Amino acid sequence: MDDEPTDDELQESLDALSGTPGQDRLRTAGLMVVSLLPGGAQLVTFLGESIRTAHARRIEETIQIMAGELRRLSDRVDIHLRDETWAETFIDVVEESQRASERSRREAFAAILAHSLTPDRPSDQERLLFLDLVRRARTIHLQLIRLLLHPPPSSGSSLLPLVTAALPDYPEDVIRLAWGDIGGWGLTNTSSLSGIMSRADLSGRLTGLGDRFAAFVTLSDDEA
């Protein structure tokens, strides 16, 4: 076919996607496999352009969110806090933002970069730990953290109805699983939502580590 990409054009498309670590190399290998299918060369060209466009858009959005947070925190930001850990975090955030399809995760990455330029930022070790937790988190984990940061009024005698009412888009078993995750990460003082108590109350459920994580990865204009 006349519009079939040449071998050189195909290789150029693949080269543009190579030279990156981990999952990116697996993606490149996957595109090479696709190229072996009938009509695969055209599909690879399309996928390559789509991936680059999506990645660029996600990175741009993350940087824009960070800039907005820096403006809101302008009275606290100290540009001289751009240390080696911040530089490493910036590179990691750019790479992670490309793969972060969920806006909530891109917002968390942006918050990490902005809050790392404030005097009350966590230690180097905690900043890297919190970055790793956001890598592992999904939207529901971050929504649970935000819920605990801005808890609704207490009611009833069990936490589960309180949480499921606040997160109606998720099945109960998914909420239980995600709650167990953040408890396992040391962010909450209970890993179960099933306990009966005199009064269900989400306030005070974050540990000290959880409080610092929530403050570090949540944008200052976030509301529950």
Order of alpha helices (4+ residues) and beta strands (2+ residues): alpha-alpha-alpha-alpha-alpha-alpha-alpha-alpha-alpha-alpha
